[in-house]
Amino acid sequence: MKKFVGNAVLVLLGIVFPIVVVDVTVWFLPTDLLPGALGNLKQRMEASQTPKYWRADAYLRSVIRPGTDAMFVGDEFSFRTKTHLNFPDAGFRGGSLGGPIWGIAVGDSFTFGCCVNQEKSWVTHLANLAHHEIANLGIPGHGPQQYTRTLEKYGLQLKPKVVFYGLYTNDLADSISFDEWLKGHKKPISFKRFLKQHSVVYNLLRSLRSPDDTNSRYIDVQGTAVKLVPGKLRDPFEVTPRVFDTAWALTARQIERAIADTKRIDATFVLLYFPSKEEVYWDSVKDEAKRYRSFEEQRGKLSRAAGALCASDRILCLDLTAALQRRALQRQSLYYPIDIHWNEQGNHAVAEEIYRFLLGKNII
């Protein structure tokens, strides 16, 4: 038995030691000395680690470090994050035109413009169309409590005329997560997430999956480069139906608080509903994705709740679902093939739709 255990330990060390050596070597070597693909992988892993470009915040949970200027390289995109608007404790993409601030936009990665450079984000496109400066205060990973707190701590002092408040499907889960954080509940550490952030070997092995294996995980939208994730069709909001009402109550409370904040500075509040890729392209795949028929009933649940809130509070609300669905039926690729975010074309389309809405409401 002792011999067996000893041999097992030797085998284990023989596997683990080379992995540790490779990981340590890659982390200590400068990125520019690594081969292109390996250097890009290291850069992506560094970007996913909180301390480098993010800092913990007692009020917002996390913020982008002020003075950040970094390139983020992925398999489908490469974009620069530069904080043009910097406070002592947080940085934001901020404005792009210069001059007095007319509007501010709060939200998550869809407001921030994840995966495109700032000049290609919908916020910048809208600023150019409107000929008014709009400060982008979006932060990837944030949820409704953080949108409202960002507005209160940083946005109101900019004295905007218009406040754009982005709402996305995963905001329900983010509301629950932030509420748990406020209560002091710590999320268990995921071993898989740890490996994705710290192990080069683990990520290399993941990247070696065959194309057939990778493609089998997605549903192709014919005539476009877009792929849909089956998991998103099964669970569009990342919360169970039982938790939906609780999560929406938390979210609605934050929206109403932001509305009150906006009224106090005599500005116009505009709630923007950003649909998921699956909501937008469902009509193109539903005939072949019959096993996910429940998505048909679920997909409009959050947008209807947001619309009812807008009607009851008599505020402006733009649900972008129908407009983007029309473009999807024209076979426009508005999102990256696999990543959930809008590509440059999608950002431009969103800006055009918001601009038309503002014109129609005589806000511009």
Phi, psi and omega in degrees: 000316179299321180296319179298313180297319179298317178295320179297318178297318179297317178298315180298315178297324179295333178274313186289319185300311178299323179297314180298318180299314180297312181299313181297319180298314181295318182293328183272339178284141175300143184303323184288350177268352181271153174304153187313305183296320181290322177296319178295320179297314179299320181296320178295320180293320178297321181294333181278352182266125188307314191298330189287310183246358182234158173221146176294147182222130185292338183258319184254000181078311176207149177218163172283137180298137175298146180078015179289136174210100187213152175263137176243123185245125177237181179291332185248353186202166172213125182213159182256136173248113177232130180269097179285334179249112186237129172253167182303330185242004181198151177236150180224157175301324174070212184268179182222338183266329188089169180088183183297145181279124178265320182222160171229152179234125176244148181162198183258215185296334178288327174284316179304323184092043182303135174085002171228157174293159186302321182292346179257000181284159181295329180297316179290318176302316180295319178300319179293320179293319184276345185059038178222142179287133176234123180271123180274111179251019179289143178228121179304138178089351180280164177228183188307317178301322181285328176300311183293319179293324176296317177303313185289319185279324186240323188285317186298325181293344178279351176054057180286159173271333181225138176243119176262127185238107184276139178233128181232162188302324182280003179294335178294312178295323180294325178296317178296315182299316181291323178297321177295321179296318178299327181278358178086011179278126181265135179283133179302143179287128179271122179297321179297317179295321178300315179296319180298327183273336190235343184253112178295317182299316179301314181290326176295318179296322178296324182285348182272003178300143182293153178304322180297319179294319180293313183295331182293345181274357185228163174249120181285138172265110185301137178086358178225174175269001188282141175236141179254148181265119179307323180300326179288334177283330177283324186222080188294338186247001179064016171224151180288157176307327180295327183269346185307309184299319178296315181294320180292322178299318177297317182293312181300322179299321180289322178296315180296323177295319179293325176298315179297319177300317182294320179297325182296333179257012176059042178251168179263130180262131178232116176270126180250124176263117179262110181286156176283164176303321181293321176297320184289319187257007182303316182298339180276344184237353190297332179293328181261351181248049186296335181292347180251029184304332180299338179298328180305317182280326186282328194301329183265006187297314182287319180295325177292320178297318179295319179296320179295322178296316179299319181293319182289326180266358180054052177243164181282132182221126177242112174267114185277001185302304185299317181297318180286329176296320178299319179291324179295321179292341173273009178067030174279136177267099186266343183239163173294154182308311183249317179299150186281350190268162175293143170276191182298319179296319179295317178298319180295318179298317179298316179298318179297318181293320178294320180299315178298319179298315181296321177298316181296333180264005179058035177272335177252000000 
